[in-house]
Amino acid sequence: MQALIRCANKEDLGSLREFLTRASLGTEGLTEETVEYFLLLEDEDGTIKGTLGIEALAECGLLRSLVVSPGQAEKDIVLLITQMMQLAKEKGMRSLFLATNKGVALPFFELLGFVMVGRDQLPAELYSLEHIRQVFSVDNSLFLRFSL
C-alpha cells in the first residue's frame, strides 16, 4: 500500500486532533494558524497513519507529536521526518530540535543526522515553549539538534 505525505490544512484539524488524542497526546497549540506546520502520513484511502508537527520559532523549530499507527513501515517514518526537515528549511529555519525521554530512540535519530545537545545548548527562544518547560521537569530528558 502506497503512503502519501502532505501538509495538513484547516480541513484536517478535526481528524488530526482525533488521531493525536487516540495516541494520548495533547492538542494544545494545534490551531488553524499552526496546522500548516503538521505533516500527515496517509494511506491510499486518506486515513491518517502518522503525523509529525513542529513548533516554529524564529530560526529554529521543535519537533512535536511524532505518532504513527502500529505496523507502519520504518521507511515511511524516515520519509515523514525528512519531509519535515525540508518543510522547516522552506520556512527559513536553520535548525530543528527534539526532546525525548526515550533513550532507545537516540540511535534512530542519530542515523538521521541529529546530535545530542545539553540543555545549556538550546536556543533561548525554546525556553518560552510550554512543551520544553514540561520536558525540563523530567529527569531523563534528552535533547537533539539537526542543522538544516
Rosetta blueprint (number, residue, H / E / L):
1 M L
2 Q L
3 A L
4 L E
5 I E
6 R E
7 C E
8 A L
9 N L
10 K H
11 E H
12 D H
13 L H
14 G H
15 S H
16 L H
17 R H
18 E H
19 F H
20 L H
21 T H
22 R H
23 A L
24 S L
25 L L
26 G L
27 T L
28 E L
29 G L
30 L L
31 T L
32 E L
33 E L
34 T L
35 V H
36 E H
37 Y H
38 F E
39 L E
40 L E
41 L E
42 E E
43 D L
44 E L
45 D L
46 G L
47 T L
48 I E
49 K E
50 G E
51 T E
52 L E
53 G E
54 I E
55 E E
56 A E
57 L L
58 A L
59 E L
60 C E
61 G E
62 L E
63 L E
64 R E
65 S E
66 L E
67 V E
68 V E
69 S L
70 P L
71 G L
72 Q L
73 A L
74 E H
75 K H
76 D H
77 I H
78 V H
79 L H
80 L H
81 I H
82 T H
83 Q H
84 M H
85 M H
86 Q H
87 L H
88 A H
89 K H
90 E H
91 K L
92 G L
93 M L
94 R L
95 S E
96 L E
97 F E
98 L E
99 A E
100 T E
101 N L
102 K L
103 G H
104 V H
105 A H
106 L H
107 P H
108 F H
109 F H
110 E H
111 L H
112 L L
113 G L
114 F L
115 V E
116 M E
117 V E
118 G L
119 R H
120 D H
121 Q H
122 L L
123 P L
124 A H
125 E H
126 L H
127 Y H
128 S H
129 L L
130 E H
131 H H
132 I H
133 R H
134 Q H
135 V H
136 F H
137 S L
138 V L
139 D L
140 N L
141 S L
142 L E
143 F E
144 L E
145 R E
146 F E
147 S E
148 L L
